[in-house]
Every structure is written in C-alpha cells, then in structure tokens.
Amino acid sequence: MKRLIILTLTALCVTMAVSAQSSLHIGRLFTQLQGNPDASVTCIRGGALKDYKLNLFYSVVVEDNDGLSGQIEAALAKDARKALDREVQYRGGRLHYAFYVLGKTAEGLNRYILFSGGRRTVLIYLEGRADRSVINSFLKK
Amino acid sequence: MDNNNNEKYLHRLIELYFDGMTSLDEERQLRRLLADGRFRSAEAEEARAVMCVAVGLSPTCSRKPRRLPAFGRVAAAAVAAVAVVSAGLYFGSGEKTLPVSKGQECYAYVGTELVRDPEVVMEIMQAQLAEMSEVADDFSRDIENTILTIKYTEQ
C-alpha cells in the first residue's frame, strides 16, 4: 500500500510538471477562432515545415476587432509569464511587438510565440527543432 | 478480402490519414490493420510509429495472458490513477493544450472559409512571417536608435 502511494505521488508530480509545461492559454484561441468571420487561423504541421526546421505553425490574425484582440493579448500575457527569453515593445500603452522563447516540450522541441499588435493583430506559435538563430534568420534581415 | 486487397486498402487508409481525411470508423479500421502485424511495408511502419500502434494485438495471437508480478500490479494501479487525474486536468481546466493530432495538417480558416490547398496555406504562412519580419525589423531599428541616442547623450 505504501509503495502504491509513493508511486502514485511521484507519477502525479511528473504529470503535473509536463502538463504545466505544455499547456498554453493561447492554445484555446487557435481552435475557438476557427471559422470566426473576424479572424483567420492557419495550422501547418509536419513535413511542409521541414525547410524551416519546424514541426508546427499556428497563427491567428484579427483585424479591426478590439474584443478579439483583447482576448489574444490577455491569453498571451498569461503565457508570457513562463517565457525564458523575450523581446517586447509597447506603443501607446498597448503591446505592439513581442517575441517570446518558451521552455521546451516534453519531446525536446523549442517553442516560440510571435505577436504584432495594433489595428491588425497577428499571433504566431512555432514549435520545432529550429533554434533562436534559425528563427531570427527568417524574421530579421 | 484477401491479403493483397487488405494491403492495398491499408495503404489507401494511410494516405487518407496523413491527409487528415479519415473518418473515425476508417481510423479504427486503420489501427486494426496496423496492429495485425502481417503488413510490413515502409508506409505501414511509419504509420505505426506516428499512431503508436504496437504489433502483436492480433486476434490470432495465442499467448495466454500472464498474471503481473506484485510490483507490476502496483505500478499499473498507480498509472491508472494518474491517467484519471490527467484526464481531469485536461478536460476540467478549460485551458487546453495546443490541439495535438498525429500526422500532417495543413489548413487555414480565412474568416469562415476553409482553405485546404497546401500551396495557398503555405503562401498565407509565408506572408504572415514576412509581416512579422517587418515588425521585428522595426523593433531592432528602434533599439539601435535608442542605444545611439544614449551614447550621444553620454558624450
């Protein structure tokens, strides 16, 4: 009985650590906003991203909708707390640009969030083997 | 259906699966055929790896179930308890992980319109990355200008 309790507690701790690592608040948006007339959602997973050394590309774009933009920024703010590295710029009191590096997934994949705010809000989530220099190479000239 | 037809059907299902076009029933049939173990083509092995299907679950398998040793029973009970809690965390939290499904996906919703053409979807992705690249460049320039301003101020 004692062995069962110890094993269960150990496994629970590991599960919660993994769960905390992989769950993202922005994740919900990528499914909720599919088909929303004011949003565009793009999902690419697999071989098509090989040249970018990525496994997953998710994006949501919202234009002229303060409500949806606010939801995106609120979700992003929660996930940003877990960021290991960041580049952030505010304009007029609102988040204008952000680049967050998150902790790796359980499979050892790197994770990044990109954000551009304003009248047109763009949120991009990237996951894959690409390191920071690869991401910078197709973001910054 | 004979073995040859089954294998052709299996490859067709694998193709549909990686295109994200299998129904639930077809996916079940695919898992059953992959678990069979008779089909060992490269495509079948890849699908097994992606779908985490273990060979040896064939109904023709004649191994008798063995009773687990005591530690194994304890471990199995612990794993079951964790699985229940994990399911609770996942479904109960309201904050899901990113949608995880095996295989390839390539689609875009532009407003209410669903786009499945991979070329168009890739163009959308590239346009969004280019847009983000411009904003990132502006950010870099602002940082450089700020640093230069500080330098000149200090002189």
Chai-1 contact restraints between the chains, C-beta under 6 A:
chainA,res_idxA,chainB,res_idxB,connection_type,confidence,min_distance_angstrom,max_distance_angstrom,comment,restraint_id
A,R3,B,V74,contact,1.0,0.0,6.0,A-B,restraint_1
A,L4,B,V74,contact,1.0,0.0,6.0,A-B,restraint_2
A,L4,B,A77,contact,1.0,0.0,6.0,A-B,restraint_3
A,L7,B,A78,contact,1.0,0.0,6.0,A-B,restraint_4
A,T8,B,A78,contact,1.0,0.0,6.0,A-B,restraint_5
A,T8,B,A81,contact,1.0,0.0,6.0,A-B,restraint_6
A,A11,B,A78,contact,1.0,0.0,6.0,A-B,restraint_7
A,A11,B,V82,contact,1.0,0.0,6.0,A-B,restraint_8
A,L12,B,V82,contact,1.0,0.0,6.0,A-B,restraint_9
A,T15,B,V82,contact,1.0,0.0,6.0,A-B,restraint_10
A,T15,B,S86,contact,1.0,0.0,6.0,A-B,restraint_11
A,S19,B,L89,contact,1.0,0.0,6.0,A-B,restraint_12
A,S22,B,T97,contact,1.0,0.0,6.0,A-B,restraint_13
A,S23,B,E95,contact,1.0,0.0,6.0,A-B,restraint_14
A,S23,B,T97,contact,1.0,0.0,6.0,A-B,restraint_15
A,H25,B,E95,contact,1.0,0.0,6.0,A-B,restraint_16
A,G27,B,K96,contact,1.0,0.0,6.0,A-B,restraint_17
A,G27,B,T97,contact,1.0,0.0,6.0,A-B,restraint_18
A,G27,B,L98,contact,1.0,0.0,6.0,A-B,restraint_19
A,R28,B,K96,contact,1.0,0.0,6.0,A-B,restraint_20
A,T31,B,P99,contact,1.0,0.0,6.0,A-B,restraint_21
A,Q34,B,Y109,contact,1.0,0.0,6.0,A-B,restraint_22
A,G35,B,Y109,contact,1.0,0.0,6.0,A-B,restraint_23
A,G35,B,T112,contact,1.0,0.0,6.0,A-B,restraint_24
A,P37,B,G111,contact,1.0,0.0,6.0,A-B,restraint_25
A,P37,B,T112,contact,1.0,0.0,6.0,A-B,restraint_26
A,S40,B,V110,contact,1.0,0.0,6.0,A-B,restraint_27
A,V41,B,Y109,contact,1.0,0.0,6.0,A-B,restraint_28
A,T42,B,A108,contact,1.0,0.0,6.0,A-B,restraint_29
A,T42,B,I124,contact,1.0,0.0,6.0,A-B,restraint_30
A,T42,B,M125,contact,1.0,0.0,6.0,A-B,restraint_31
A,C43,B,E105,contact,1.0,0.0,6.0,A-B,restraint_32
A,C43,B,Y107,contact,1.0,0.0,6.0,A-B,restraint_33
A,I44,B,C106,contact,1.0,0.0,6.0,A-B,restraint_34
A,I44,B,M125,contact,1.0,0.0,6.0,A-B,restraint_35
A,R45,B,Q104,contact,1.0,0.0,6.0,A-B,restraint_36
A,R45,B,E105,contact,1.0,0.0,6.0,A-B,restraint_37
A,G46,B,Q104,contact,1.0,0.0,6.0,A-B,restraint_38
A,A48,B,C106,contact,1.0,0.0,6.0,A-B,restraint_39
A,F57,B,M125,contact,1.0,0.0,6.0,A-B,restraint_40
A,S59,B,Q128,contact,1.0,0.0,6.0,A-B,restraint_41
A,Q89,B,F139,contact,1.0,0.0,6.0,A-B,restraint_42
A,Y97,B,V135,contact,1.0,0.0,6.0,A-B,restraint_43
A,Y97,B,F139,contact,1.0,0.0,6.0,A-B,restraint_44
A,L114,B,M132,contact,1.0,0.0,6.0,A-B,restraint_45
A,S116,B,M132,contact,1.0,0.0,6.0,A-B,restraint_46
A,S116,B,V135,contact,1.0,0.0,6.0,A-B,restraint_47
A,L139,B,S133,contact,1.0,0.0,6.0,A-B,restraint_48
A,L139,B,A136,contact,1.0,0.0,6.0,A-B,restraint_49
A,K140,B,A136,contact,1.0,0.0,6.0,A-B,restraint_50
